[in-house]
Amino acid sequence: MKNNLTDDINPRWLSVTEACKYISMSDKTLMNYVKSGEIYGAKKVGKWYIDRLSIDSFMKADDIFVRETVARLKGVSV
């Protein structure tokens, strides 16, 4: 059951094609992240569905890693 309008606009579960567009990466790269457990996906009735919130967390974690690495290289604490 949908809770509000945002569920229609931003569904939690995306097809692989939708997830690839959302994250701007190829299906092979996305599925490598899914298979490694970095992004959560589930196969139902022969079709993969990708958790949008997992993609968001993955991208945020990557952003933190990049900022920390750049700061460390510049000798600045984050």
KETORVEX-392031 format. One line per 3 residues: number of its first residue (from 0); for each residue x, y, z of N, C-alpha, C, CB. Coordinates in steps of 0.2 Angstrom, whole numbers, plus 5000, padded with zeros to 4 digits. Atoms other than C-alpha are relative to their C-alpha. Glycine has a CB too. Layout:
% KETORVEX-392031
NUM> X,Y,Z,X,Y,Z,X,Y,Z,X,Y,Z; ...
***
This chain:
% KETORVEX-392031
0> 5004,4994,5000,5000,5000,5000,5004,5006,5000,4995,5000,5006; 4996,4994,5001,5007,5017,4995,4998,5005,5006,4999,5003,4993; 5002,4995,4994,5008,5030,5009,4999,5007,4997,5006,5000,5004
3> 5001,4993,5002,5009,5046,4999,5002,5001,4992,5004,5005,5004; 4998,4999,5007,5012,5054,4982,5007,4999,4998,4998,5007,4998; 4993,5002,5001,5031,5052,4984,5001,4993,4998,5004,5003,5005
6> 4999,5007,5002,5029,5033,4982,4999,4999,4993,4996,4996,5004; 5002,5000,5007,5022,5036,4965,5006,5003,4996,4994,5003,4998; 4995,4997,5003,5036,5048,4960,5007,4997,5001,5000,5007,5003
9> 4993,5004,4998,5051,5039,4969,4998,4994,5003,5004,5005,5004; 5001,5007,4997,5047,5021,4971,5006,4997,5003,4997,4995,4994; 4994,5003,4996,5058,5011,4983,5003,4995,4996,4998,4997,5007
12> 4998,5006,5004,5060,4996,4971,5000,5002,4993,4996,4994,5002; 4999,4999,5007,5067,4999,4954,5002,4994,4996,5005,5006,4999; 4997,5005,5005,5070,4988,4939,5007,5002,4999,4995,5000,4993
15> 4993,4999,5002,5088,4986,4933,5000,5006,4996,5003,4994,4997; 5000,4995,5005,5084,4998,4919,4999,5007,5003,4995,4999,4994; 5001,4994,4996,5077,5011,4931,5005,5002,5004,4993,4999,5003
18> 4994,4999,4996,5091,5009,4943,5006,5003,4997,5001,4994,5004; 4994,4998,5004,5104,5011,4930,4999,5008,4998,5001,4996,4993; 5001,4992,5002,5096,5028,4924,5000,5004,5006,4993,5000,4997
21> 5000,4996,4994,5094,5033,4942,5007,5001,5003,4996,4996,5006; 4994,4999,4997,5112,5030,4947,5005,5002,4994,5002,4993,5003; 4996,4999,5006,5119,5033,4929,5006,4996,4999,5003,5008,5001
24> 4995,5005,5001,5129,5017,4927,4997,4995,4996,5003,4998,5007; 5002,5006,5004,5129,5002,4916,4996,4995,5004,5005,4997,4996; 5004,5005,4997,5118,4987,4920,5006,4995,5003,4996,4996,4996
27> 4995,5005,4997,5134,4976,4922,5004,5003,5006,5006,4999,4994; 4997,4997,4994,5142,4988,4934,4996,5000,5006,5002,5008,4999; 5005,5000,4995,5126,4990,4944,5000,4993,5003,4993,5002,4998
30> 5001,5007,4998,5124,4971,4945,5007,4997,5004,4999,4995,4994; 4993,5002,4996,5143,4969,4951,4999,5003,5007,5006,5003,4996; 5001,4997,4993,5138,4981,4966,4995,4996,5003,4999,5007,4999
33> 5005,5004,4997,5123,4971,4969,5002,4993,5002,4994,4999,4995; 4997,5007,4999,5132,4954,4968,5005,5000,5006,5003,4997,4994; 4995,4999,4995,5145,4961,4980,4997,5002,5007,5006,5005,4998
36> 5004,4999,4994,5132,4966,4992,5001,5008,5002,5003,4996,5006; 5000,4993,4999,5136,4985,4991,4994,5004,4999,5006,5003,4996; 5007,4997,5001,5119,4989,4984,4995,4994,5000,5000,5003,4993
39> 5005,5006,4999,5104,4978,4989,4995,4999,4994,4996,5002,5006; 5005,5001,5005,5094,4970,4976,4997,4993,5001,5003,4999,4993; 5003,5006,4998,5082,4955,4976,4997,4998,4993,4994,5001,5005
42> 5003,5003,5006,5077,4943,4962,4993,4997,5001,5005,4995,4997; 5007,5002,4999,5058,4940,4961,4997,4998,4993,4996,5005,5004; 5003,5003,5006,5050,4929,4948,5004,5001,4994,4993,5003,4999
45> 4995,5000,5006,5066,4929,4937,5002,5008,4998,4997,4997,4994; 4999,4994,5001,5067,4948,4938,5004,5004,5006,4994,5004,4997; 4997,4996,4994,5079,4959,4948,4997,5007,5001,5008,5001,4998
48> 5002,4993,4998,5073,4974,4958,5005,5002,5005,4993,4999,5004; 4995,4997,4996,5085,4986,4966,4997,5005,5005,5005,5003,4995; 5003,4995,4995,5082,4996,4982,5003,5007,4999,5002,4997,5007
51> 4998,4993,5002,5083,5014,4978,5003,5003,5007,4994,5005,4998; 4997,4998,4993,5087,5018,4997,5007,4997,5000,4996,4999,5006; 4993,5003,4999,5102,5006,4996,5005,5004,4995,5000,4993,4998
54> 4996,4996,5005,5108,5016,4980,5002,5006,5003,4996,5001,4993; 4999,4994,4996,5106,5032,4990,5006,5000,5005,4994,5003,5003; 4995,5001,4995,5116,5025,5004,5007,4999,4997,4998,4994,5005
57> 4993,5002,5003,5130,5018,4993,5003,5007,4997,4998,4995,4994; 4997,4994,5003,5132,5035,4984,5002,5005,5006,4995,5004,4995; 4998,4995,4995,5132,5045,5000,5007,4997,5004,4995,5000,5006
60> 4994,5003,4997,5145,5033,5007,5006,5001,4996,5000,4992,5002; 4994,4999,5004,5156,5035,4992,5002,5008,5000,4998,4998,4993; 4999,4993,5000,5154,5054,4993,5005,5002,5007,4994,5004,5001
63> 4996,4999,4994,5161,5053,5011,5007,4998,4999,4996,4996,5006; 4994,5003,5001,5175,5042,5006,5004,5005,4996,5000,4994,4996; 4996,4995,5004,5180,5055,4992,5002,5006,5004,4995,5001,4994
66> 4998,4994,4996,5179,5070,5004,5006,4998,5005,4994,5002,5003; 4994,5002,4995,5190,5061,5017,5006,4999,4996,4998,4994,5004; 4993,5002,5004,5203,5055,5004,5003,5007,4998,4998,4996,4994
69> 4998,4993,5002,5204,5073,4997,5003,5004,5005,4994,5004,4996; 4998,4996,4994,5205,5081,5014,5007,4997,5003,4995,4999,5005; 4993,5003,4998,5219,5068,5019,5005,5002,4996,4999,4993,5000
72> 4994,4998,5005,5229,5072,5003,5002,5007,5001,4997,4999,4993; 4999,4992,4999,5227,5091,5007,5003,5001,5007,4994,5004,4999; 4998,4999,4994,5232,5088,5025,4995,5003,5005,5006,5003,5001
75> 5005,4997,4996,5215,5094,5032,4996,4995,5003,4996,5005,4995; 5004,5005,4997,5204,5085,5044,4993,5002,4998,5000,5000,5008; 5007,4999,5002,5185,5083,5039,4996,5001,5006,4998,4994,4996
***
